[in-house]
């Protein structure tokens, strides 16, 4: 596509956590450059670190070729640090120094939010540099009105489903273990739901459903114990439970405890102060009691030692409790074991229970992208350049009709302003507009399909092992179950509308 737009230099910055397919964003940018010879491309190495240190590389086909269609973000590198306002002046210097006319940011909801704020800063200061954001996160939580899926979710769900499928097969073979598997995904449960639709485990905990029901952890433990007991009555002392990473943040009692700990660490001015606070919380019973509310202290006191240590010692850069480091699966299996022991003493449970815990997260962040994510990454990179060359700014790249073959995808941009909401989000003040993390709705079709099968999966083993991600032949063009359930009907309706319009 030859585009009649302004000629300039486009810079790309990778922010946030790794997501499969991000390397292919550069592939799309190079394809755009090939068709528009006046465009030059550069990248800041290691995200915000590259901005601070002025570490810039020229993006060329020769340097990029070994990374095409491969997982990871090792071509550009990335940064966990956000593009906050304290970097804007430095970034402005880099824009003038390198004559940058357009900027592509790759990342999740924090990057979208910061992209909107950066756009506003550039417009206020009269800085002639447009900003476009490529939505990329394996969490799957960017599924707003105008964006069907972020880059990386398809691959991650397939990688984790293979691992879960292996555990299900082992569970049915060894017939003596209960596997408690926690899946990466931060706040929402999209990965847990998608992997459940692919693999059919015995039980899946959906964070949003627990919050909707107003459940606490004992309620969840009792639900799992009920399934374990019923399966034991059938002679099945084995099974698998999927647990989302962000579960505890959806349970009101734990959310209050986490928020109170976050407030304590937020007031620490240095890493030394954080270490001292963690030491005081870990060793001084009176100090904990004095600094937590009575109900949070009561909850904290009931936790096993390993969870107390993790809540105190595992913080993100912002000072918030790092949910990915909390072994929720181990905590739940611990309490299930206690509950089953109580039932055995009461004579209502006669089975055996051998729990084994797993966390599937880092195995999928840099996996070789699926054919879908390879195509999506390249499309997003190409479209990002096209939006910039058209003089548009403050845009998120949007690709729709993704249930069709790539040649029929609809590509465009949506103003990030349309995605902003006024609601709490970690790392931001309460009065700031943010792009929220899209959670599972109880009316979503994928959730409804799961609920229709949930009871059957609990007691009748319908285990499915989808195997490795396919890159050729059968299965190459498979898309996620979530995408099919959400958008296949929408695409059919859109096709009918198009047919009627053509008739008119």
RODO-2510 file (C-alpha; in nm, 4 decimals, decimal comma):
residues 504
     n   res          X          Y          Z
     1     x     0,0000     0,0000     0,0000
     2     x     0,1546     0,3282    -0,1111
     3     x     0,0427     0,6015     0,1272
     4     x     0,0279     0,9690     0,0445
     5     x     0,1167     1,1242     0,3784
     6     x     0,3895     1,3102     0,5577
     7     x     0,7396     1,1674     0,5402
     8     x     0,9296     1,1319     0,8634
     9     x     1,1069     0,9245     1,1236
    10     x     0,9117     0,6750     1,3343
    11     x     1,0423     0,5527     1,6704
    12     x     0,9168     0,2413     1,8489
    13     x     0,9319     0,1676     2,2241
    14     x     0,8465    -0,1647     2,3880
    15     x     0,6912    -0,1211     2,7333
    16     x     0,5412    -0,3515     2,9949
    17     x     0,5870    -0,7290     3,0058
    18     x     0,6822    -0,9570     2,7144
    19     x     0,4036    -1,0786     2,4898
    20     x     0,4338    -1,3275     2,1996
    21     x     0,4331    -1,1603     1,8590
    22     x     0,5839    -0,8264     1,9625
    23     x     0,8903    -0,8839     1,7444
    24     x     0,6569    -0,8967     1,4447
    25     x     0,5370    -0,5419     1,5075
    26     x     0,8778    -0,4410     1,3708
    27     x     0,8181    -0,6722     1,0736
    28     x     0,5038    -0,4752     0,9885
    29     x     0,6921    -0,1462     1,0238
    30     x     0,9620    -0,2663     0,7839
    31     x     0,6975    -0,3769     0,5332
    32     x     0,5485    -0,0292     0,5510
    33     x     0,8897     0,1307     0,5043
    34     x     0,9523    -0,0902     0,1983
    35     x     0,6388     0,0531     0,0337
    36     x     0,7039     0,4096     0,1522
    37     x     1,0703     0,4833     0,0883
    38     x     1,0770     0,8198     0,2661
    39     x     1,0089     0,6648     0,6076
    40     x     1,2975     0,5872     0,8442
    41     x     1,2662     0,3674     1,1554
    42     x     1,4479     0,3711     1,4881
    43     x     1,3950     0,1953     1,8195
    44     x     1,4773     0,2800     2,1806
    45     x     1,6592    -0,0151     2,3371
    46     x     1,5158    -0,1548     2,6600
    47     x     1,2179     0,0784     2,6732
    48     x     1,2424     0,3689     2,9157
    49     x     1,6055     0,2841     2,9861
    50     x     1,6833     0,3565     2,6211
    51     x     1,5104     0,6938     2,6519
    52     x     1,7129     0,7895     2,9581
    53     x     2,0450     0,6642     2,8189
    54     x     1,9702     0,7772     2,4622
    55     x     2,0312     0,4213     2,3397
    56     x     1,8816     0,4227     1,9902
    57     x     1,9205     0,1729     1,7046
    58     x     1,8398     0,2092     1,3373
    59     x     1,5872    -0,0588     1,2421
    60     x     1,6973    -0,2365     0,9250
    61     x     1,5971    -0,5565     0,7488
    62     x     1,9469    -0,6977     0,8010
    63     x     1,9503    -0,6469     1,1790
    64     x     1,5904    -0,7564     1,2259
    65     x     1,5753    -1,0651     0,9985
    66     x     1,6923    -1,3203     1,2655
    67     x     1,3989    -1,2200     1,4899
    68     x     1,1087    -1,2447     1,2422
    69     x     0,8247    -1,4736     1,3591
    70     x     1,0117    -1,5578     1,6801
    71     x     0,8995    -1,5102     2,0381
    72     x     1,0410    -1,2647     2,2875
    73     x     1,1221    -0,8964     2,2698
    74     x     1,4975    -0,9362     2,2461
    75     x     1,5362    -0,7316     1,9271
    76     x     1,4392    -0,4049     2,0958
    77     x     1,4368    -0,5133     2,4586
    78     x     1,1738    -0,3821     2,6976
    79     x     1,1234    -0,2063     3,0273
    80     x     0,8933    -0,2793     3,3204
    81     x     0,8956     0,0939     3,3960
    82     x     0,6028     0,2983     3,2724
    83     x     0,6317     0,6030     3,0489
    84     x     0,5460     0,8411     3,3336
    85     x     0,5455     1,2204     3,3338
    86     x     0,8945     1,2405     3,4849
    87     x     1,0284     1,1058     3,1518
    88     x     0,8396     1,3413     2,9225
    89     x     1,1022     1,6161     2,9200
    90     x     1,3763     1,3637     2,8422
    91     x     1,1635     1,2074     2,5706
    92     x     1,0990     1,5536     2,4247
    93     x     1,4757     1,6064     2,4022
    94     x     1,5101     1,2755     2,2159
    95     x     1,2305     1,3740     1,9764
    96     x     1,4115     1,6950     1,8828
    97     x     1,7573     1,5327     1,8762
    98     x     1,6548     1,2486     1,6433
    99     x     1,3925     1,4440     1,4446
   100     x     1,1208     1,1949     1,5401
   101     x     0,7822     1,2734     1,3836
   102     x     0,5904     0,9670     1,5022
   103     x     0,6097     0,7246     1,7933
   104     x     0,4729     0,3713     1,8326
   105     x     0,4343     0,2424     2,1884
   106     x     0,3827    -0,1329     2,2389
   107     x     0,2127    -0,2393     2,5605
   108     x    -0,0988    -0,3053     2,7659
   109     x    -0,3548    -0,0877     2,9480
   110     x    -0,0923     0,1154     3,1362
   111     x     0,0794     0,1921     2,8048
   112     x    -0,2519     0,2943     2,6476
   113     x    -0,3188     0,5257     2,9417
   114     x     0,0314     0,6740     2,9339
   115     x     0,0068     0,7056     2,5546
   116     x    -0,3024     0,9238     2,5933
   117     x    -0,1295     1,1401     2,8546
   118     x     0,1856     1,1720     2,6423
   119     x    -0,0250     1,2728     2,3411
   120     x    -0,1886     1,5446     2,5475
   121     x     0,1536     1,6647     2,6676
   122     x     0,2890     1,6853     2,3122
   123     x    -0,0188     1,8769     2,1930
   124     x    -0,0035     2,1199     2,4875
   125     x     0,3668     2,1922     2,4273
   126     x     0,3308     2,2164     2,0493
   127     x     0,5673     1,9207     1,9953
   128     x     0,5110     1,7856     1,6457
   129     x     0,5329     1,4154     1,7237
   130     x     0,2290     1,1903     1,6863
   131     x     0,1675     0,8912     1,9152
   132     x     0,0123     0,5530     1,8367
   133     x    -0,0207     0,2538     2,0725
   134     x    -0,0143    -0,1135     1,9713
   135     x    -0,2204    -0,3182     2,2242
   136     x    -0,0109    -0,6165     2,3346
   137     x    -0,0555    -0,8357     2,6413
   138     x    -0,0950    -1,2069     2,6976
   139     x    -0,3466    -1,1290     2,9774
   140     x    -0,6192    -1,0752     2,7161
   141     x    -0,7617    -0,7810     2,9126
   142     x    -0,7705    -0,5364     2,6188
   143     x    -1,1001    -0,6354     2,4659
   144     x    -1,2889    -0,3114     2,4613
   145     x    -1,5633    -0,1959     2,2304
   146     x    -1,3273    -0,1198     1,9433
   147     x    -1,0502    -0,3776     2,0048
   148     x    -1,1194    -0,7485     1,9702
   149     x    -0,8007    -0,8938     2,1168
   150     x    -0,4488    -0,7840     2,2117
   151     x    -0,1328    -0,9252     2,0594
   152     x    -0,0041    -1,2356     2,2426
   153     x    -0,3206    -1,3762     2,4018
   154     x    -0,3742    -1,6378     2,1306
   155     x    -0,0227    -1,7795     2,1669
   156     x    -0,0141    -1,7745     2,5464
   157     x    -0,3484    -1,9523     2,5784
   158     x    -0,2320    -2,2243     2,3387
   159     x     0,0990    -2,2740     2,5196
   160     x    -0,0669    -2,2967     2,8614
   161     x    -0,3388    -2,5244     2,7233
   162     x    -0,0724    -2,7673     2,6044
   163     x     0,0829    -2,7729     2,9521
   164     x    -0,2581    -2,8116     3,1189
   165     x    -0,3506    -3,0862     2,8731
   166     x    -0,0329    -3,2724     2,9670
   167     x    -0,1252    -3,2472     3,3364
   168     x    -0,4803    -3,3669     3,2668
   169     x    -0,3461    -3,6688     3,0820
   170     x    -0,1075    -3,7400     3,3682
   171     x    -0,3903    -3,6974     3,6187
   172     x    -0,6026    -3,9575     3,4403
   173     x    -0,3002    -4,1881     3,4111
   174     x    -0,1590    -4,1715     3,7644
   175     x    -0,5122    -4,1459     3,9196
   176     x    -0,3775    -4,0275     4,2540
   177     x    -0,2995    -3,6523     4,2256
   178     x    -0,5048    -3,3362     4,2414
   179     x    -0,3344    -3,0634     4,0348
   180     x    -0,3860    -2,7015     4,1388
   181     x    -0,2685    -2,4854     3,8478
   182     x    -0,2399    -2,1066     3,8666
   183     x    -0,2345    -1,9180     3,5368
   184     x    -0,0760    -1,5816     3,4639
   185     x    -0,3167    -1,2996     3,3890
   186     x    -0,3034    -1,0403     3,6710
   187     x    -0,6549    -0,9046     3,7414
   188     x    -0,8871    -1,0731     3,4872
   189     x    -0,9481    -1,4453     3,4293
   190     x    -0,9391    -1,4471     3,0480
   191     x    -0,6537    -1,6977     3,0251
   192     x    -0,8120    -1,9324     3,2789
   193     x    -1,1424    -1,9243     3,0897
   194     x    -0,9848    -1,9705     2,7460
   195     x    -0,7649    -2,2589     2,8654
   196     x    -1,0683    -2,4191     3,0293
   197     x    -1,2598    -2,4086     2,7010
   198     x    -0,9621    -2,5715     2,5308
   199     x    -0,8838    -2,8429     2,7895
   200     x    -1,1981    -2,9161     2,9995
   201     x    -1,0500    -2,9451     3,3518
   202     x    -1,2606    -3,0610     3,6467
   203     x    -1,2930    -2,7181     3,7988
   204     x    -1,2117    -2,3577     3,7110
   205     x    -1,2198    -2,0648     3,9518
   206     x    -1,3263    -1,7451     3,7725
   207     x    -1,2279    -1,4340     3,9709
   208     x    -1,5067    -1,2179     3,8297
   209     x    -1,7667    -1,4831     3,9163
   210     x    -1,6368    -1,5023     4,2747
   211     x    -1,6606    -1,1231     4,3052
   212     x    -2,0119    -1,1258     4,1535
   213     x    -2,1222    -1,3862     4,4084
   214     x    -1,9525    -1,2045     4,6938
   215     x    -1,7524    -1,5162     4,7783
   216     x    -1,4612    -1,5314     5,0185
   217     x    -1,1786    -1,7847     5,0201
   218     x    -1,3541    -2,0359     5,2522
   219     x    -1,6466    -2,0431     5,0051
   220     x    -1,4106    -2,1320     4,7200
   221     x    -1,2299    -2,3891     4,9338
   222     x    -1,5616    -2,5544     5,0231
   223     x    -1,6682    -2,5651     4,6573
   224     x    -1,3451    -2,7392     4,5620
   225     x    -1,3671    -2,9752     4,8620
   226     x    -1,7218    -3,0690     4,7567
   227     x    -1,5967    -3,1697     4,4113
   228     x    -1,3035    -3,3629     4,5589
   229     x    -1,5397    -3,5473     4,7940
   230     x    -1,7934    -3,6307     4,5229
   231     x    -1,5240    -3,7575     4,2872
   232     x    -1,3778    -3,9668     4,5720
   233     x    -1,7214    -4,1242     4,6174
   234     x    -1,6964    -4,2263     4,2507
   235     x    -1,3526    -4,3780     4,3143
   236     x    -1,1728    -4,0855     4,1474
   237     x    -0,9089    -3,9457     4,3818
   238     x    -0,7656    -3,7217     4,1116
   239     x    -0,8522    -3,4068     3,9218
   240     x    -0,7391    -3,0611     3,8110
   241     x    -0,8336    -2,7100     3,9242
   242     x    -0,7446    -2,3927     3,7291
   243     x    -0,6904    -2,0773     3,9341
   244     x    -0,6413    -1,7250     3,7891
   245     x    -0,3483    -1,5170     3,9096
   246     x    -0,5631    -1,2234     4,0232
   247     x    -0,8090    -1,4213     4,2362
   248     x    -0,7153    -1,2749     4,5760
   249     x    -0,7603    -0,9180     4,4472
   250     x    -1,1261    -1,0040     4,3706
   251     x    -1,2041    -1,1312     4,7212
   252     x    -1,3075    -0,8389     4,9407
   253     x    -1,1238    -0,9453     5,2578
   254     x    -0,7966    -1,0075     5,0731
   255     x    -0,8417    -0,6939     4,8623
   256     x    -0,8630    -0,4843     5,1792
   257     x    -0,5549    -0,6552     5,3230
   258     x    -0,3577    -0,6022     5,0011
   259     x    -0,4677    -0,2367     4,9818
   260     x    -0,3599    -0,1742     5,3405
   261     x    -0,0189    -0,3309     5,2768
   262     x     0,0129    -0,1244     4,9572
   263     x    -0,0602     0,1932     5,1548
   264     x     0,2107     0,1055     5,4067
   265     x     0,4761     0,0458     5,1410
   266     x     0,3654     0,3466     4,9347
   267     x     0,4965     0,5801     5,2033
   268     x     0,8460     0,4284     5,1917
   269     x     1,0868     0,6702     5,0245
   270     x     1,3680     0,4232     4,9501
   271     x     1,4411     0,0536     4,9089
   272     x     1,6055     0,0567     5,2529
   273     x     1,2821     0,1828     5,4098
   274     x     1,0864    -0,0894     5,2283
   275     x     1,3237    -0,3564     5,3542
   276     x     1,2961    -0,2252     5,7096
   277     x     0,9166    -0,2166     5,6893
   278     x     0,9088    -0,5736     5,5555
   279     x     1,1390    -0,6829     5,8375
   280     x     0,9162    -0,5186     6,0995
   281     x     0,6031    -0,6765     5,9541
   282     x     0,7663    -1,0187     5,9402
   283     x     0,9130    -1,0246     6,2891
   284     x     0,7096    -0,7960     6,5139
   285     x     0,3589    -0,9248     6,5968
   286     x     0,2643    -0,6029     6,7770
   287     x     0,3831    -0,3881     6,4845
   288     x     0,1558    -0,5768     6,2421
   289     x    -0,1394    -0,5459     6,4764
   290     x    -0,0871    -0,1724     6,5191
   291     x    -0,0523    -0,1012     6,1454
   292     x    -0,3380    -0,3116     6,0051
   293     x    -0,7101    -0,2755     6,0640
   294     x    -0,8574    -0,5359     6,3026
   295     x    -1,0250    -0,7351     6,0225
   296     x    -0,7141    -0,7343     5,8004
   297     x    -0,4973    -0,8338     6,0944
   298     x    -0,7355    -1,1204     6,1769
   299     x    -0,7129    -1,2457     5,8177
   300     x    -0,3337    -1,2074     5,8094
   301     x    -0,3044    -1,4096     6,1312
   302     x    -0,4891    -1,7071     5,9760
   303     x    -0,2530    -1,7330     5,6775
   304     x     0,0217    -1,9950     5,6516
   305     x     0,3734    -1,8642     5,6964
   306     x     0,4703    -1,8826     5,3281
   307     x     0,1798    -1,6548     5,2278
   308     x     0,2567    -1,4011     5,5010
   309     x     0,6150    -1,3773     5,3743
   310     x     0,5047    -1,3374     5,0111
   311     x     0,2531    -1,0635     5,0922
   312     x     0,5200    -0,8722     5,2805
   313     x     0,8237    -0,9268     5,0596
   314     x     0,6884    -0,9375     4,7029
   315     x     0,6294    -0,5856     4,5715
   316     x     0,6283    -0,4441     4,2204
   317     x     0,8340    -0,1373     4,1296
   318     x     0,5351     0,0819     4,2244
   319     x     0,5352    -0,0678     4,5757
   320     x     0,2132    -0,2659     4,5236
   321     x     0,1878    -0,6318     4,6226
   322     x     0,2977    -0,8418     4,3251
   323     x     0,0074    -1,0778     4,2556
   324     x     0,2164    -1,2918     4,0212
   325     x     0,4428    -1,3853     4,3124
   326     x     0,1610    -1,4931     4,5457
   327     x     0,1275    -1,8729     4,5398
   328     x    -0,2529    -1,8681     4,5445
   329     x    -0,2679    -2,2258     4,4192
   330     x    -0,0588    -2,3400     4,7152
   331     x    -0,2736    -2,1388     4,9567
   332     x    -0,5961    -2,2918     4,8246
   333     x    -0,4605    -2,6485     4,8257
   334     x    -0,3412    -2,5876     5,1841
   335     x    -0,6903    -2,4878     5,3012
   336     x    -0,8609    -2,7621     5,0952
   337     x    -0,6379    -3,0165     5,2675
   338     x    -0,7401    -2,8815     5,6082
   339     x    -1,1103    -2,8904     5,5122
   340     x    -1,0872    -3,2485     5,3837
   341     x    -0,9107    -3,3549     5,7027
   342     x    -1,1984    -3,2028     5,9002
   343     x    -1,4513    -3,3907     5,6862
   344     x    -1,2576    -3,7157     5,7249
   345     x    -1,2620    -3,6755     6,1028
   346     x    -1,6370    -3,6141     6,0793
   347     x    -1,6745    -3,9323     5,8731
   348     x    -1,8171    -3,7653     5,5592
   349     x    -1,5063    -3,8054     5,3421
   350     x    -1,3205    -4,1318     5,2916
   351     x    -1,0970    -4,0598     4,9907
   352     x    -0,7283    -3,9782     4,9564
   353     x    -0,5998    -3,6345     4,8636
   354     x    -0,2508    -3,5667     4,7240
   355     x    -0,2269    -3,2055     4,5966
   356     x     0,0424    -3,0906     4,3524
   357     x     0,0726    -2,7217     4,2634
   358     x     0,1945    -2,5493     3,9465
   359     x     0,2232    -2,1958     3,8124
   360     x     0,2102    -2,1541     3,4348
   361     x     0,3180    -1,8042     3,3393
   362     x     0,6721    -1,7383     3,2278
   363     x     0,6608    -2,0429     2,9980
   364     x     0,4296    -1,8544     2,7613
   365     x     0,5461    -1,4922     2,7695
   366     x     0,8167    -1,5337     2,5054
   367     x     0,6910    -1,8447     2,3239
   368     x     0,7151    -1,8582     1,9460
   369     x     0,3977    -1,6780     1,8340
   370     x     0,1155    -1,8683     1,6687
   371     x     0,0381    -1,8014     1,3034
   372     x    -0,2458    -1,5774     1,4248
   373     x    -0,0171    -1,3634     1,6424
   374     x     0,2535    -1,3495     1,3716
   375     x    -0,0031    -1,2065     1,1309
   376     x    -0,1571    -0,9813     1,3960
   377     x     0,1815    -0,8410     1,5031
   378     x     0,2806    -0,7569     1,1457
   379     x    -0,0609    -0,6033     1,0774
   380     x    -0,0449    -0,3886     1,3905
   381     x     0,3036    -0,2600     1,3049
   382     x     0,2064    -0,1752     0,9458
   383     x    -0,1163    -0,0071     1,0570
   384     x     0,0634     0,1910     1,3280
   385     x     0,2950     0,3446     1,0686
   386     x     0,0020     0,4184     0,8371
   387     x    -0,1835     0,6027     1,1142
   388     x     0,1237     0,8107     1,1938
   389     x     0,1869     0,8914     0,8298
   390     x    -0,1750     1,0072     0,8049
   391     x    -0,1013     1,2624     1,0771
   392     x    -0,3209     1,0920     1,3402
   393     x    -0,2221     1,0947     1,7080
   394     x    -0,3504     0,9528     2,0355
   395     x    -0,4657     0,6405     1,8522
   396     x    -0,4747     0,2706     1,9441
   397     x    -0,4373     0,0369     1,6479
   398     x    -0,7536    -0,1698     1,6015
   399     x    -0,7922    -0,4858     1,3932
   400     x    -1,1438    -0,6281     1,3591
   401     x    -1,3186    -0,9266     1,1995
   402     x    -1,0356    -1,1439     1,3290
   403     x    -1,2390    -1,4624     1,2904
   404     x    -1,1848    -1,4269     0,9140
   405     x    -0,8632    -1,5024     0,7270
   406     x    -0,6050    -1,2200     0,7597
   407     x    -0,6718    -1,0901     0,4096
   408     x    -1,0254    -0,9980     0,5229
   409     x    -0,9312    -0,8282     0,8494
   410     x    -1,0468    -0,4689     0,8918
   411     x    -0,7671    -0,2417     1,0108
   412     x    -0,7878     0,1075     1,1551
   413     x    -0,7377     0,3181     1,4631
   414     x    -0,9492     0,4196     1,7583
   415     x    -0,8858     0,7346     1,9664
   416     x    -0,7564     0,6285     2,3070
   417     x    -0,9884     0,8966     2,4430
   418     x    -1,2783     0,6610     2,3605
   419     x    -1,1259     0,3941     2,5885
   420     x    -1,0608     0,6162     2,8917
   421     x    -1,2703     0,5753     3,2040
   422     x    -1,2804     0,7243     3,5525
   423     x    -1,2122     0,4297     3,7788
   424     x    -0,9344     0,3155     4,0146
   425     x    -0,6215     0,1645     3,8599
   426     x    -0,2898     0,0730     4,0175
   427     x    -0,0217     0,3357     3,9630
   428     x    -0,2630     0,6247     3,9056
   429     x    -0,4431     0,8816     4,1201
   430     x    -0,8152     0,8277     4,1710
   431     x    -0,9005     1,1455     3,9774
   432     x    -0,7046     1,0407     3,6650
   433     x    -0,8706     0,8942     3,3571
   434     x    -0,7341     0,5508     3,2683
   435     x    -0,7816     0,2691     3,0181
   436     x    -0,9241    -0,0015     3,2447
   437     x    -0,8494    -0,3710     3,2390
   438     x    -1,1455    -0,5378     3,0681
   439     x    -1,2783    -0,8180     3,2869
   440     x    -1,5043    -1,1130     3,2071
   441     x    -1,8732    -1,0272     3,2080
   442     x    -2,1262    -1,2813     3,3322
   443     x    -2,3150    -1,2251     3,0057
   444     x    -2,0158    -1,2957     2,7790
   445     x    -2,0753    -1,5880     2,5435
   446     x    -1,7445    -1,7677     2,6312
   447     x    -1,8427    -1,7592     3,0003
   448     x    -2,1912    -1,8889     2,9170
   449     x    -2,0420    -2,1780     2,7174
   450     x    -1,8179    -2,2613     3,0127
   451     x    -2,1116    -2,2557     3,2576
   452     x    -2,3117    -2,4849     3,0288
   453     x    -2,0356    -2,7474     3,0547
   454     x    -1,9044    -2,6818     3,4051
   455     x    -2,1028    -2,9423     3,5986
   456     x    -2,0372    -3,2148     3,3424
   457     x    -1,6603    -3,1506     3,3550
   458     x    -1,6561    -3,1805     3,7343
   459     x    -1,7644    -3,5413     3,7524
   460     x    -1,7284    -3,6839     3,3996
   461     x    -1,3749    -3,6580     3,2626
   462     x    -1,3765    -3,4896     2,9216
   463     x    -1,0076    -3,4033     2,9289
   464     x    -0,8681    -3,2549     2,6094
   465     x    -0,4984    -3,2191     2,5315
   466     x    -0,4664    -2,9797     2,2351
   467     x    -0,0920    -3,0462     2,2010
   468     x     0,1763    -2,8007     2,0849
   469     x     0,1065    -2,4806     1,8934
   470     x     0,0765    -2,5648     1,5239
   471     x     0,2751    -2,3696     1,2646
   472     x     0,1951    -2,5737     0,9525
   473     x    -0,0797    -2,7985     0,8136
   474     x    -0,3779    -2,8857     1,0365
   475     x    -0,4456    -2,6361     1,3132
   476     x    -0,2236    -2,3576     1,1776
   477     x    -0,5082    -2,1117     1,1418
   478     x    -0,6985    -2,2050     1,4582
   479     x    -0,8105    -1,9064     1,6639
   480     x    -0,8997    -1,8902     2,0320
   481     x    -1,2362    -2,0223     2,1514
   482     x    -1,3000    -1,6845     2,3104
   483     x    -1,2633    -1,5083     1,9735
   484     x    -1,4967    -1,7549     1,8038
   485     x    -1,7685    -1,7242     2,0684
   486     x    -1,7462    -1,3444     2,0921
   487     x    -1,7156    -1,2422     1,7298
   488     x    -1,8275    -1,5185     1,4918
   489     x    -2,1937    -1,4247     1,5327
   490     x    -2,1061    -1,0572     1,5091
   491     x    -1,9222    -1,1237     1,1828
   492     x    -2,2216    -1,3159     1,0432
   493     x    -2,4528    -1,0267     1,1273
   494     x    -2,2070    -0,7817     0,9728
   495     x    -2,2005    -0,9911     0,6551
   496     x    -2,5810    -0,9867     0,6384
   497     x    -2,5823    -0,6087     0,6783
   498     x    -2,3234    -0,5747     0,4017
   499     x    -2,5362    -0,7952     0,1749
   500     x    -2,8453    -0,5838     0,2387
   501     x    -2,6476    -0,2655     0,1737
   502     x    -2,5213    -0,4088    -0,1564
   503     x    -2,8777    -0,5019    -0,2516
   504     x    -2,9953    -0,1476    -0,1825
***
